[in-house]
Amino acid sequence: MEFFFHMKISELYKIFIAHPNITTDTRNIKENSIFIALKGTRFNGNQYAEKALKNGCKYAIIDDKDYQRNSKYILVKDSLECLQNLAKYHRKKITIPIIAITGTNGKTTSKELISCTLASKFKTAATQGNLNNHIGVPLTVLTITKKHEIAIIEMGANHEKEISFLCEIAQPNYGIITNIGKAHLEGFKNLEGIKRAKKELYDYIYNNNGKIFINQDDLILNKISENINSISYGRSGEINGSIKNRFPYLSVLYNDIEITTKLIGNYQFYNVMLAICIAKYFNVGIKDIKLEISKYKPDNNRSQIIETSSNTLILDAYNANPSSMKEMLESFNLMRNKNKICILGDMGELGEFSKKEHLKIVELIKKFKIKTFFIGKEFMNIENVNTYFNIDEFKKYLDKNPIKKSTILVKGSRSMTLERLTAKL
């Protein structure tokens, strides 16, 4: 058993069971909490340990002895490693099935759809928001209690070996890769690197005799999943359906039953079919599946429909990569709405591929002949028409040239903060 400075992980786990709420932020302290002091490039959580205790935490786990005051401060070698090992230890005590989901696009929406359909029958735990990294996954695992019957854990990655590391923490019984496309190329170097990274989930499931849910229509996923116990979905597959309607929202036909959604874009079809597939596997009734999917409404700047006094906005500003940008633009192009306009921000983390991938988007826009405003230095290096260096420059344009009676797609990477334009549109 691994030792920390003052106690074994098994002893620390006893403290966690007595105080089962973990926090890393003094602004979000629940009753009966333990504070874990994490460090980042711009902050040192050890500095907030005393405040956490004053604000109600029962213990503070720190990794700097200079901040230790009394027995309420638990000194460990590395606070992040402690968090991860505590989650691993907790996972071994949990007997419920855990579903892990990763992919280039659609993993958060799919996770939410899966969660709401399963929650109609089971006490369900799920990743909150997109807390899907080396901190978010262990925090999610530690929220699972004896009351829960099933859990869905989202996993993100921007370099190889990260998914395999997260699998060792969450130890999933079931796995999903939504798709494999171009994202985080700066860390992965190329598409083959992304394939290897995402396949780490399949490898874990295979080595631990688990099961995957796979998009039968995806050639890449089928190729890398050979010999793994699987259930398929899509236009073909064991659980299959078709697109019934596209406008204004997507509706799906499954077994002659129309399931309406509040989702935009043909690409959402596979997210819906995945949720149906998993819910059916866990014996959720079709009436509950239909009801829960129809009720789900995206938020947090993810394909949100916002009706302003002047326009209809499709706000998809939480994230952007070449794959998701292309899919959204193709769907937007098919919409029959009049006066369509795009406001596109730079796509981040593309490294040496950035110029090439941004050029492809500009060429696609010109092919579709949609009026578009580009924001960011990457687009400025390619296009010189309707291009602005940042949000503030574009706001000045809008002050003099307001847009009215239009349907506007707003999409870009999180760093562009395009949601700040909403008040101007």
N, C-alpha and C positions, 0 to 999 in steps of 0.2 A: 504493500500500500504506500502511495506517495505521501511524503511528509511535507507540511508547511512549517514555518518557523516554530510555531508553538503548539500545533496540534495536527493529528491525522485528518485526512479528508472525511473520514467516517465520523470523527468528533465534530468537525465543522458542520457536517450534514445534520447532526442532532440539533444544533443551534438553528439551522435553516428550517427544520420541521417545526420548531417552536415559533419561529418568526418567518413565515414563508413568503414574504413580499420583498423582492429584491429591487433596489433602485440605484441608479447611477447619477441621478439628478436631484439636487436638493429642492428643486421647484416642484417635484412630483413625488412627494413622500406620502405613502399610505400608512395606516395604522399597522403596528407590528412589523416594521420593515428592518431590513439590513441594507446599509449603504456600502457599495463597492466603489472604491476610489480608482477610477480609470484615468489613464494619461493620454493626451493627444499632442499634436504639434503645437497647439496654442493654449493648452490648459493642463493643469495638474490636479487631478481629483483629490489627492491627499490634502490639498489646501482647504477642501470643503468638508472634510470629515467631521470636524468639530461642529460646524453649522448643521450638518445632517443629524447629529446626535441631539443638538439643542432643539431641532425642529421635530423630533419625535422618533427617530430611528433608535432601535434597541442596541445595535452594534454597528461598527464601521470597520470594514476590511480595508487595510492600507498596506502599501509596500515600501513605505519610507519611515524608518524608526524615529526620525526627527519630529514626526507628527503624533507619536504615540503618547497618550496622556494617562490612561488607566486601563482597566480590564475590559472596558467597552470597545477598545481599539484592538482589533485582531490583526497582528502583523504577519504578512505572508511574503514570500519571495517575489511574486508577481501577481498583482490583482487581477489582470485579465486572464492569466493562466488559471488562477484560482476560480474565477467565474466559469471558465470552460470545463474545468475538472469537476466542479460542483454539479454542473449540468449533466455531465457524463454519468456521474454517480447516481444522480436523481433518475436519469433515464433507465438505468438498470433496475430500478425499483418499480418502474411503470410497466404494466402489462397490456395496456391498450394499443391498438394499431395506430401507427403513425405514417402519414402520407407525406412524402417530400416532393416538392415541385420546384423545378428550375426551368430555364429557357431564355432565349434572347428577348422575346416579346410575349406579352400576355400572361406572364406568371402571376402578377398581382390580381388582375381581373379574374383569371381562372381560379385562383385561391379563394377569392371572395365568393364566386359562384358555387364552388364546391362546398365551402363552409356553410353558406346559407341553406343549401339543399340538404346537407347532412344534418344541420341543426334542427330541421323539422322532425327528426326522429331521435337524434342522439345529443347528449351533452357534449358540445364540441369546443375544443381549444384550437386557436389558429393564430398565425403571425399577425400582429397588429401593424397596419400600414405596410411598409416595405422594410421592416427590421430583419433583413435577410442575410446579414454578414456574420463575421466571426464574433461580433458582440450580440447582434440581434437574435441569432439562432439559439445560443445558450440562454438568453433571457426568456425567449419563448418557451423553451423546454422547461424552465423553472416555474412557469405559470401553470403547468399541468398539475392537477390535483387528483385525489382519489375520486372526486365526483365526475371527472371527465371520462367519456367513453371512446373518444376518437380525437385525433389531432391532425391538423394540416400545417406543415411547416414549409415556408418559402425559403429558397436558397439562391443567393446571388453570388456572382464571382466576376473578378476582373483579371484573374491570372490562374494558371494551372495549379492543381493540387488543392485549391480552395474548397471545391465541392467535396472532394474525398475527406478533407479535414472536417467539414461540417457534418458529413455523414457519420463520422466517428462519434460526434457529439449527439446527434439526434437519433441515430441508429434506426432509420426508417424501415418499415415492412413493405411499403409500396412506394413506387417512384413514377414521376412524370417529368418528361422534357417536353415543353410546349412546342418548341421549334429551335432551330439553330440558324442564326443569321449573323450579320455584321454588327458587332457592338464591342466596345472596350478593345478595339484593335491595337491600341497603344500598349496594352498589357499582354494581349494574346498573340500579337504579331501578324497573324493571318487567320483565315477561316479554319484551317486545319487545327490550329491551336484551340479555337473555340470548340470544335468537335471533340477534341481530346478532353477538354475541361468538362464539358457537359456530360460526356460519356462516363465520367467518374461516378455519376449517380447510378447509371445502369450497371456498372461494374460492381458497385457495392450491393445492389439489389441481387444481382446474379450470385455473388459470392456468399450471400446470406439467405439464399433460397426464398427470396421475396417475389413480388409480382409487379409488373409495370402496366400502366395504361398508355396505349400508344396510338398516335394518329396514323391510321392505315394509309392515308393519302400522302404521307411525307416520306419520300424515298430515302432521305438521309437517315431519318430515325429508324426506318425499317432495316437499313443496312447495318447500323451499329448495334442493333438489338437482337441479332440472331441468337437463338438458343435460350433466350430469357422467357420465363413464364409470363405471358402477357394477355391483355384483353384489349381489343382494338375498337376504334371509333372513327367517325368521319363521314364523308359522303359514301364510302364503302366501309367495311369492317363489321364486327359483331353488333355494335350499336351504331346504326347509320341513320342519316337524315338528309334533309336538303333545305335550301333557302326558300322560304315561302314569299317573303316580302323584304325589300331593302329600305324603303322610304316611309316615313321619316326615320323609323327605327327598324332594326333587323328582327324578323320573325323566322322561326325554324319549324319545319314540319318533321315530326318524329312519330312513326306508327300512325299516320293519318291524324295526329293531334298537332294543332298549331300552338307553338309556344312563343308568345310575344316577349320582347325585351325592351329595355330602354338603352340599348347599345347601338352605336353607330359604326358602320363599316362591315363589309363582307368578311373580313379576316376574323371578326368576332364569332363567326359560325363555329369555328373549332373550339373556342373557349366554352361555348354553350354545349356543344356535343360532348366535350370532356366532362363537364359537370353532370350531364345526363348519364353518361357511362358510369361514373363513379357512384352516383346516387342509386342507379339501378343495381349495381354490384352489391351495395350494402342494403338492398331491399327497401329503399324509400319508394313510396307509392307515386305513380305518375301525376296524380292530382297535386300532391305536395311539391313535386319537382316543378311542375308548370307554374304553380302559385309563387314559389320562392324565386324562380328565375325572372318571372314577370315583375316582381317587386323590386329586384335589385337595381339600384341606381348608382352609377359611378360618381365618385367625388374626388377631392384632393387633386384637382387639375388634370384628371385622367378622362379624356373624351367627355367632358361635361358639356351639356347644352345649357347655355345661359341666354335668356331673353333680356336684352337691355331695352331702354326706351327708344333706341335707334336701330339696333341690329340683332340678328341671331348669331351667337358665338358658339363655335365648337372649340372649347378650350382643352387642348391636349398638350399641356406645357410641363408635365411632370418629368418627361424624359423623351429623348429622341436619339435614334441611331439610323443608319442607312436603311435597314430592313423595315423598321416601324414607320419611318418617314415615307418610304415608297408605298407601303401598304395603305397608309392613311390618305395619301394623295390620290392613289388609284380609286379608292372608295369615294373620296370627295369629288373627283372628276365625274363619277357616275350619278351623283345627286342631280336632281332635276331643278333644284332651286335657282331662281334668277339672281343676278348680281353677285356671283360668287367671287370671293377674294381670299387670298392666302396671306398670312403674315408668318414667315418662317424664320426661326432663329438658328444660330449655329448648332451643329452637332459636336459634342465634346468627346474626348478620349479616343481620337482616331489616329493620332500620331502621324506617321509618314503617309498614311492613306487619306488624310483629311482633305487635301485639295482635290484629289480624284473623286472622292465620294460626294463632296459638295457640288462638284461640277456635274455629276450624274443627276443630282436633284434639280439643278438649274435647267438642264437639258430636258428633264421630264416635264417640268413646269411649262417650258416653251412648247413642248409637244401638245400638252393639254390646253394651251392658250388661256390659262387662268391668270387674271391680274394678280400679281404677287409683290409684296414688299419683303425684302430680305434684311435681316438684322444680325450684325456681328462681323468681326474682322475676317472670318473664313469666307463668308459670302462676298465680302467687299473685295477680296483678292481675285474673285472670278467675275462678278457681275457689277456693272456700274450704273444700272438703271433701277430706280426705286430701292436703293440700298443705303442702309444707315449703320453707323458704327456701333451704336448701342440704343437701348430703350429710350433714354432721355432725348437723343436726337430725333427719334421717330415721334415722340410725344410732341415735340415742337412742330413737326410737320402736321400732326393731327389737329393741333390747336388752330392752324390756319386752313386746314383742309379736312374738315370732319367727314367721317364715313357714315352714310345713312342708308337704311332700307337694303341692307346687304346680308348675306350669309357668309360669315368669316371663319375660316379655319386658322387657329392660332396654335402653332406647334414649334417646339424647340427643346433643347436640353435644359435640365434643371438650372444650370448656372446662368442661363439667359433671363430667368425670372420674368417670362413673358406674361404671366398672370397680372403683372402690374399695369398692363395695358387695358384691362377690363373697364376701368372707370372712364377711359377715354373713348370707348367704343359703344 
